[in-house]
Amino acid sequence: MAWITVAENLLMHEFDEATVVLNLNTEKYYTLNGVALRMWQVITNAASFDEAAGVLCAEYDVNCEDLRADLRVFLERLHAFQFIELHAE
């Protein structure tokens, strides 16, 4: 089983410097730009939280523990907006 499931009812639209994600059922939206957009790309393709965090740590010059904490907050926010479902790994 995947560690996250992306909601089926999402609409994504790319603008010049950001991507807007809209949940068609709840009408909630979230703007992804810069690092947030890259996080979205990585989490939707990674097999696990650890893999996603590892990819991002390799790409950015940051403390990996701080990045992992930021990634958890990001995932919780996406879950609250009903953009993803989180599953036990």
N, C-alpha and C positions, 0 to 999 in steps of 0.2 A: 504494500500500500504506500502511496505517496505521502510525504510528510506535510504537504499542503495541497489543497484543491482550490483552483481559481473558480470563482462563481461563474456560472454559465451566462448570467444576465448582465454582463459588463459590456460597456461600449467604451472604446478607447479612441481618442483623437489626438494626433500629433500636431502641435503648432510649432512655430519657429524654435522656441527655446524651452518648450515644456510639452508634456503629454497629460491630457485630462482623462481620468478614469471615472466613468459614471455607472452606478448601479441602477439599472432601469427599474427594478422593483421598488427600491427605497428612495430613489431620486437623490441619493447622496453622491457627491463627487469629491475627488481628491486630485490635486495637481502634483504631478511628478516632474521634477526638474533636476538636473545635475546628478548628484549622488543618489537621490531617491529613485530616479529612473533607472540608474544602473543596478541598484539593489533589487528593483522589481524584475529586471531582466535576469539577474542571477538567481533569485529565489524561484522563479518560474521554470528554471532549467536545471537547478541543482537537485540531487537525489536526497539531500539531507541539510539540516541546519548547519552542521559542521562543514559540509562541503561548500555551502554558500558563504559562510564566514571565511573559510580558507581562501576562496577565490577573491573575495573582496579585500582581505588582508594583504594578499599578494599584489593587488592593483593599487592600493592606496598606502601612503606613507603615514600610517596611524598606529597607535597602540592597539593590538588585536583584541585585548579585553574590552577596551572602550568601544571598538567597532562591534563586537559581539553584543554589548549592552544596547548600543544604538540600533542594531539590527532587530533585537527582541522588541524594542519599543515600536519600531516600524511595523513589524509583524502584528503586534497587538493593535495598532491603529488600523491596519488593513482589515483585521478581523472585526474590529468594532464597526467599521463601515460596511461590513458584510461583503468584502471583496474576495476574501479567502476563508477557507476553513483550515484550521490547524489540526494535525493528527499526531498521535504519539508515534515516536520513531522506534 
